[in-house]
Amino acid sequence: MSQPFADLPVPPYFVVCFSSQRSEKDDGYGDMALEMERLARQQPGFLGVESVRGDDGFGITNSYWRDEQSIRDWKNVTDHLAAQTKGRADWYRYYHVRIARVERAYSFKMEI
C-alpha cells in the first residue's frame, strides 16, 4: 500500500517514529497493519507514512502529521486503540514511540 518515500510538504510538520521488535506470533498482523495504514490515511492531518521491517522482525514506521492534535486524535481512534491492545498482547516483544517536529528536510536522488 505504501510508496517507499512519503510525498511530504515543506516543514514544519510532525513525525511519529514507531520502532518495534515483532514477536513470533503472526495472528493477522499483516492485515491489521494494512488496515491501520488505510485508516490513518483517512484521518485529518495525516501527511504520509514510510515503513520497513527486517527479516529479524525489527521495524520502523514513520507517520507524518500536520500537527500534534492530529497525532492525539489518531492515537484515540477506536480501531487504532484495538490494534494497540492486540500489539501489546501478541505482536510486539517491545516498541518505542518518539514524536518530533520536523524543522528542516532535504533529499538526494541520483539521476540514471
Backbone hydrogen bonds, N-H to C=O, Kabsch-Sander energy under -0.5 kcal/mol:
donor,donor_aa,acceptor,acceptor_aa,energy
8,L,6,A,-1.0
13,Y,102,V,-1.1
14,F,65,W,-3.4
15,V,100,A,-2.7
16,V,63,S,-3.0
17,C,15,V,-0.6
17,C,98,R,-3.6
18,F,16,V,-0.7
18,F,61,T,-2.9
19,S,17,C,-0.7
19,S,96,H,-2.3
20,S,59,G,-2.7
21,Q,94,Y,-2.8
22,R,20,S,-0.5
22,R,57,G,-2.1
23,S,91,W,-2.9
29,Y,26,D,-1.2
32,M,28,G,-2.2
33,A,29,Y,-2.8
34,L,30,G,-2.1
35,E,31,D,-2.2
36,M,32,M,-2.8
37,E,33,A,-2.0
38,R,34,L,-2.4
39,L,35,E,-2.7
40,A,36,M,-2.8
41,R,37,E,-2.2
42,Q,38,R,-0.6
42,Q,39,L,-1.1
43,Q,40,A,-1.8
46,F,43,Q,-1.9
47,L,64,Y,-3.1
48,G,64,Y,-1.1
50,E,62,N,-2.3
52,V,60,I,-2.2
54,G,58,F,-3.2
57,G,54,G,-2.0
59,G,20,S,-2.8
60,I,52,V,-2.2
61,T,18,F,-2.4
62,N,50,E,-3.1
63,S,16,V,-2.3
63,S,61,T,-0.6
64,Y,48,G,-2.9
65,W,14,F,-2.8
66,R,45,G,-2.5
71,I,67,D,-1.3
72,R,68,E,-2.5
73,D,69,Q,-2.7
74,W,70,S,-2.2
75,K,71,I,-2.4
76,N,72,R,-1.1
77,V,74,W,-1.6
81,L,77,V,-2.6
82,A,78,T,-2.0
83,A,79,D,-1.9
84,Q,80,H,-2.4
85,T,81,L,-2.1
86,K,82,A,-2.3
87,G,83,A,-2.6
88,R,84,Q,-2.3
89,A,85,T,-2.0
90,D,86,K,-2.8
91,W,86,K,-1.0
92,Y,87,G,-2.3
93,R,21,Q,-3.1
94,Y,21,Q,-1.2
96,H,19,S,-2.8
98,R,17,C,-2.3
100,A,15,V,-2.3
102,V,13,Y,-3.4
102,V,100,A,-0.5
103,E,101,R,-0.7
